[in-house]
């Protein structure tokens, strides 16, 4: 069963919350992060993307970057931008995007649950991305990145969280520049904390990583590296969302070249496995096994033919698998999407226009839009101990970094 705990969050003063809260470190490159933080000395990006405060010539993975992150974190505490909660609390975090609300429980989850498969995974991780977060956590002593977990919703948990939201005042409530509203409540009542802990211990047999595989893996490796005396490292920062509140967006692909094919020959080859239809406008897939293809200023709708995928296999039936097997590997020679430099990934939040722009600029030769993976598909794959192809899911809205941070070193207590 899921083992969670309240924690003493390091968090911003209420009047500074909107300025501190930043987009997750892994959805921005260094240039984007620097632009986001311009004119905002309180942006948490000074901690999570601290290379923005150093010359561009500095390697973003050098120890100097992690050291300045620690300096900035200490400065935020010393200037009273951030303060540490006086007692362990749970936190309720509601996000509203385009009128749709989702509410999660911010807590710390057991590293042992991660290692023992109670927290289930569906993606492989990349060593260089793990090492970046390991270095950041070990140097700063802080888990600044939240791991987004999902669980099969339970009415009793929903009711308890809803009651707290409707009867208590929020500690933060603001709308970010992108129009997403962020509201946070602190659950400090001892009895309610005990009820929440007990409900997860008895009613939630497992949780699933929706977003944050690298953050979770890094937390586990830091715990091993720094030793048992640092007991706060036995847990890592998570937000748990019930499955009935989650929406997965498409995660699309762009490819640099046609692997030696002429455009007409590429379309002919596609027709072996797909029905190909010319479209007048951008094609956002409307059902499973349907894909959009954009190249040479033209959109096409692709429908996978029966027999080109395996309905009985939880991995084989995925559209990302059909794409990987029948287009990326078979026609474009892309064997491993995690390392091949010819492919890039575009989250659905950026829209069809972003795909067109990457191709029209000449940077990419084609773009492929996909139908989103469902939450049940994610659960089924994780339950089967299988792993999805990389970059299969894109969750929105994103949790903001900086609102709630978990300190792992006992010296910070």
Helices and strands as residue ranges (DSSP letters): E 4-5, E 10-12, G 14-16, H 17-20, G 25-27, H 30-37, H 45-48, G 50-53, H 63-78, E 82-84, E 90-97, E 100-110, H 111-115, E 119-120, H 127-140, E 142-143, E 147-151, H 155-167, E 172-175, E 181-187, H 190-203, E 207-211, H 213-226, G 231-234, E 235-242, G 243-245, E 248-249, E 251-255, H 263-270, E 274-279, E 290-295, E 298-304, H 319-323, I 324-329, E 343-347, G 348-350, H 351-360, E 366-369, H 375-383, E 394-395, E 406-407, G 410-412
